Amino acid sequence: MAASVLERFWGTFKHKTGNVIGMIHVRALPGTPRNSHSVKEIVDIACKEAAIYKHAGVDGIIVENMHDIPYLHSSQVGPEVTSVMSVVCHEVKRIFSHAPVGVQVLAGANKEALAVAKAAGLQFIRAEGFVFSHVADEGLMNACAGELMRFRKHINAEDVMVFTDVKKKHSAHAITSDVDIVNTAQAAEFFLSDGVIVTGDATGKAASDTEVKAVLGGVTIPVLVGSGVTQDNYHQYSQAHAVIVGSHFKLDSNWLEEIDVARVQKFMETVHQVRHVPIESTMIM
């Protein structure tokens, strides 16, 4: 089973390790406090960003409703979010048809993300709260693996990979303080996760080298780094199977800003350089 999970990942992404997944932070959706764009404008901006990533040669992208602050708890996310995200993702996938595209629906709206991925023909989702409960900004998030994976089966979306955050950012983990990150990742693997995501404690904050290395050694499914990756530290994480980059690709590394084309291009130049360095030189120490 574990070998087939890795093979599936390698059949979807271009490289064995160090794949770069660029983040599209969708403008605030209808009904949210900061919404100021029409659906067409939201779609056009997302497609423009997808084209930037395509031109720069990133290995995949993920679409997220990051501007929908303050986020709703998963139990309150409405149909307007799912419907507009489906339209956005469908159009983004048309632009980025050559490589994998994923989606995350905040906060913890993992079933909705699966529905979007199914409708838009995407390859993966990013899921919060897969195993073990935690206290997030939006309140208590309970584990969802059993329900989510049954839903994936129910809608015939088993071709959509589910990458799952472990000890996720913007959350308190005191209630599971006796369960370390490796145990959490192993639980996610046992519950059929297609890959685990290790992050820092907030958006843009770097993940611990030690934790990434420990998780890489503790599971036999893909390990992704989900925050704080920059041009300067990419080499430290290049043995992870993928890195998700959002804030660093923006002007002044601020996720609220526009994508900085030059930043993306320079980052990918560094990636190409690292990929030609012997593996021993890029190992996380």
C-alpha positions as CSV (number, residue, x, y, z in Angstrom):
1,M,0.0,0.0,0.0
2,A,2.7,2.5,1.0
3,A,4.7,1.9,-2.1
4,S,1.7,2.5,-4.3
5,V,1.0,5.8,-2.6
6,L,4.6,7.0,-3.4
7,E,4.3,5.6,-7.0
8,R,1.0,7.5,-7.4
9,F,2.7,10.7,-6.2
10,W,5.6,10.2,-8.6
11,G,3.2,9.5,-11.4
12,T,1.6,12.8,-10.8
13,F,4.5,15.1,-10.0
14,K,7.5,15.6,-12.2
15,H,10.3,15.0,-9.6
16,K,11.0,12.4,-7.0
17,T,11.7,15.1,-4.4
18,G,11.7,18.9,-4.1
19,N,8.6,19.6,-6.3
20,V,7.5,23.2,-6.0
21,I,3.8,23.9,-5.6
22,G,2.9,27.5,-6.0
23,M,-0.1,29.0,-4.1
24,I,-2.9,30.9,-5.6
25,H,-4.6,33.0,-2.9
26,V,-8.1,33.5,-4.4
27,R,-9.5,37.0,-3.9
28,A,-12.2,37.3,-1.2
29,L,-15.3,35.4,-2.3
30,P,-18.9,36.7,-2.5
31,G,-20.4,37.0,1.0
32,T,-17.1,37.5,2.8
33,P,-16.2,40.8,4.6
34,R,-13.4,41.7,2.2
35,N,-15.2,40.8,-1.1
36,S,-14.8,43.6,-3.6
37,H,-14.5,41.7,-6.9
38,S,-17.1,40.1,-9.2
39,V,-16.8,36.3,-9.8
40,K,-15.4,37.0,-13.3
41,E,-12.7,39.3,-11.8
42,I,-11.8,36.7,-9.2
43,V,-11.5,34.1,-11.9
44,D,-9.4,36.3,-14.1
45,I,-6.9,37.2,-11.4
46,A,-6.5,33.5,-10.4
47,C,-5.9,32.6,-14.1
48,K,-3.3,35.3,-14.4
49,E,-1.5,33.9,-11.4
50,A,-1.7,30.4,-12.9
51,A,-0.1,31.7,-16.1
52,I,2.7,33.2,-14.1
53,Y,3.5,29.9,-12.4
54,K,3.2,28.0,-15.7
55,H,5.7,30.4,-17.3
56,A,8.1,30.1,-14.4
57,G,8.0,26.3,-14.5
58,V,6.7,25.5,-11.0
59,D,5.7,21.8,-10.7
60,G,2.2,22.3,-9.4
61,I,-0.2,24.8,-7.9
62,I,-2.8,24.9,-5.2
63,V,-5.8,27.2,-5.0
64,E,-7.0,28.5,-1.6
65,N,-9.6,31.0,-0.4
66,M,-7.1,32.7,1.8
67,H,-8.7,36.1,1.5
68,D,-12.0,35.0,3.1
69,I,-11.0,36.2,6.5
70,P,-12.3,35.8,9.1
71,Y,-12.7,32.1,8.2
72,L,-15.8,30.1,9.0
73,H,-15.6,26.8,10.8
74,S,-16.0,23.9,8.4
75,S,-19.5,23.3,9.6
76,Q,-20.6,26.7,8.5
77,V,-19.0,27.0,5.0
78,G,-21.8,27.7,2.6
79,P,-22.6,26.7,-1.0
80,E,-21.5,30.0,-2.4
81,V,-17.9,29.2,-1.4
82,T,-18.0,25.7,-2.9
83,S,-19.6,26.9,-6.2
84,V,-17.3,29.8,-6.8
85,M,-14.2,27.8,-5.9
86,S,-15.3,25.2,-8.4
87,V,-15.5,27.8,-11.1
88,V,-12.2,29.3,-10.2
89,C,-10.4,25.9,-10.1
90,H,-11.9,24.7,-13.3
91,E,-10.6,27.8,-15.2
92,V,-7.2,27.6,-13.4
93,K,-6.9,24.0,-14.5
94,R,-7.5,25.0,-18.1
95,I,-4.5,27.3,-17.8
96,F,-2.4,24.8,-15.9
97,S,-3.5,21.6,-17.6
98,H,0.1,20.2,-18.0
99,A,0.7,19.6,-14.3
100,P,-1.1,18.9,-11.0
101,V,-3.5,21.4,-9.5
102,G,-5.0,21.1,-6.0
103,V,-7.4,23.0,-3.7
104,Q,-7.9,23.9,-0.1
105,V,-11.1,25.3,1.3
106,L,-10.8,27.2,4.6
107,A,-11.3,26.5,7.3
108,G,-11.2,22.7,7.4
109,A,-13.9,22.4,4.7
110,N,-12.3,19.2,3.4
111,K,-15.4,17.6,2.0
112,E,-16.1,20.8,0.1
113,A,-12.6,20.7,-1.3
114,L,-13.1,17.2,-2.5
115,A,-16.3,18.2,-4.2
116,V,-14.5,21.1,-5.9
117,A,-11.6,18.9,-7.0
118,K,-14.1,16.3,-8.4
119,A,-16.0,19.0,-10.3
120,A,-12.9,20.8,-11.6
121,G,-10.8,17.8,-12.5
122,L,-8.0,18.5,-10.0
123,Q,-5.4,16.1,-8.7
124,F,-5.3,16.7,-4.9
125,I,-6.6,18.6,-2.0
126,R,-5.0,19.9,1.2
127,A,-7.0,18.8,4.3
128,E,-6.9,20.1,7.8
129,G,-7.8,18.2,10.9
130,F,-7.4,14.7,9.3
131,V,-6.4,13.0,12.5
132,F,-6.5,14.1,16.2
133,S,-8.4,17.2,17.4
134,H,-6.9,20.6,17.7
135,V,-8.0,24.1,18.6
136,A,-7.8,26.5,15.6
137,D,-8.5,30.2,15.1
138,E,-12.0,29.1,14.1
139,G,-12.6,26.9,17.2
140,L,-12.3,23.2,17.9
141,M,-11.5,21.1,14.8
142,N,-12.1,17.3,15.2
143,A,-10.6,14.5,13.2
144,C,-12.3,13.9,9.8
145,A,-10.4,11.0,8.2
146,G,-13.2,8.4,8.4
147,E,-15.9,10.7,7.1
148,L,-13.7,12.3,4.5
149,M,-12.4,9.1,2.9
150,R,-15.8,7.6,2.8
151,F,-17.1,10.7,1.1
152,R,-14.2,10.4,-1.5
153,K,-15.4,6.9,-2.2
154,H,-19.0,7.9,-2.3
155,I,-18.5,10.6,-5.0
156,N,-16.0,8.4,-7.0
157,A,-13.1,10.8,-6.4
158,E,-10.5,8.3,-5.5
159,D,-8.3,9.7,-8.2
160,V,-8.0,12.8,-6.0
161,M,-5.1,12.6,-3.6
162,V,-5.6,13.9,0.0
163,F,-2.6,15.6,1.5
164,T,-3.1,16.2,5.2
165,D,-1.6,18.8,7.6
166,V,-0.1,17.4,10.8
167,K,0.2,19.7,13.9
168,K,-1.0,22.4,11.5
169,K,-0.2,26.1,11.8
170,H,-2.4,28.7,13.5
171,S,-3.5,26.1,16.0
172,A,-3.0,25.0,19.6
173,H,-2.1,21.4,20.1
174,A,-2.1,21.2,23.9
175,I,-4.8,18.6,23.9
176,T,-2.5,16.3,21.9
177,S,0.8,17.4,23.4
178,D,1.5,13.7,24.3
179,V,1.4,12.8,20.6
180,D,4.4,14.0,18.8
181,I,4.5,15.0,15.1
182,V,5.9,11.7,13.9
183,N,3.1,9.8,15.7
184,T,0.6,12.1,14.2
185,A,2.0,11.6,10.7
186,Q,2.0,7.8,11.3
187,A,-1.7,8.0,12.3
188,A,-2.5,9.9,9.1
189,E,-0.7,7.3,7.1
190,F,-2.6,4.5,8.8
191,F,-5.9,6.4,8.0
192,L,-4.9,6.4,4.3
193,S,-3.5,9.9,3.8
194,D,-1.8,10.3,0.5
195,G,0.8,12.6,2.0
196,V,1.5,14.6,5.1
197,I,2.3,18.3,5.4
198,V,4.6,19.8,7.9
199,T,4.4,23.5,8.6
200,G,5.7,26.3,10.9
201,D,3.4,27.8,13.5
202,A,1.9,30.5,11.2
203,T,1.7,31.5,7.5
204,G,5.1,32.3,6.2
205,K,6.9,30.8,9.2
206,A,9.5,28.1,8.4
207,A,8.9,24.5,9.4
208,S,11.4,22.9,11.7
209,D,14.2,21.1,9.9
210,T,14.3,18.6,12.7
211,E,10.6,17.8,12.4
212,V,10.7,17.5,8.6
213,K,13.6,15.1,8.8
214,A,11.9,13.1,11.6
215,V,8.6,12.8,9.6
216,L,10.5,11.8,6.5
217,G,12.1,9.0,8.5
218,G,8.9,8.0,10.2
219,V,6.4,7.4,7.3
220,T,6.6,5.8,3.9
221,I,4.2,8.2,2.2
222,P,5.0,11.6,0.6
223,V,6.1,14.4,3.0
224,L,5.4,18.0,2.0
225,V,6.6,21.3,3.6
226,G,3.7,23.7,3.9
227,S,5.0,27.1,5.0
228,G,8.0,29.3,5.2
229,V,9.9,28.0,2.2
230,T,12.1,30.7,0.6
231,Q,14.8,31.0,-2.0
232,D,17.4,30.9,0.7
233,N,16.2,27.8,2.6
234,Y,14.8,25.7,-0.3
235,H,17.9,23.5,-0.2
236,Q,17.1,22.5,3.4
237,Y,13.8,21.1,2.3
238,S,14.6,19.7,-1.1
239,Q,14.6,16.1,0.1
240,A,10.9,16.5,1.1
241,H,8.7,15.3,-1.7
242,A,7.2,18.8,-2.3
243,V,7.2,22.3,-0.9
244,I,4.2,24.6,-1.0
245,V,5.2,28.2,-1.5
246,G,2.8,31.2,-1.1
247,S,4.1,34.2,0.9
248,H,7.6,34.1,-0.5
249,F,6.3,34.5,-4.0
250,K,4.5,37.8,-3.1
251,L,5.8,41.4,-3.1
252,D,7.8,41.8,0.2
253,S,6.9,38.2,1.1
254,N,3.5,39.4,2.2
255,W,0.7,37.0,1.2
256,L,-1.8,39.9,0.9
257,E,0.2,41.4,-2.0
258,E,0.4,40.5,-5.7
259,I,2.7,37.8,-7.0
260,D,6.2,39.1,-7.7
261,V,7.2,37.6,-11.1
262,A,10.9,38.2,-10.5
263,R,10.7,36.4,-7.1
264,V,9.1,33.4,-8.7
265,Q,11.7,33.3,-11.5
266,K,14.6,33.7,-9.1
267,F,13.3,31.0,-6.8
268,M,12.9,28.5,-9.7
269,E,16.5,29.3,-10.8
270,T,17.7,28.3,-7.3
271,V,15.6,25.2,-7.5
272,H,17.2,24.2,-10.8
273,Q,20.6,24.8,-9.3
274,V,19.8,22.6,-6.2
275,R,18.5,19.8,-8.4
276,H,22.0,19.5,-10.0
277,V,23.8,19.3,-6.6
278,P,24.5,15.8,-5.2
279,I,21.8,14.7,-2.8
280,E,24.3,14.5,0.1
281,S,24.8,18.3,-0.2
282,T,21.1,19.1,0.2
283,M,20.2,16.7,3.1
284,I,18.4,18.2,6.0
285,M,20.9,18.1,8.9
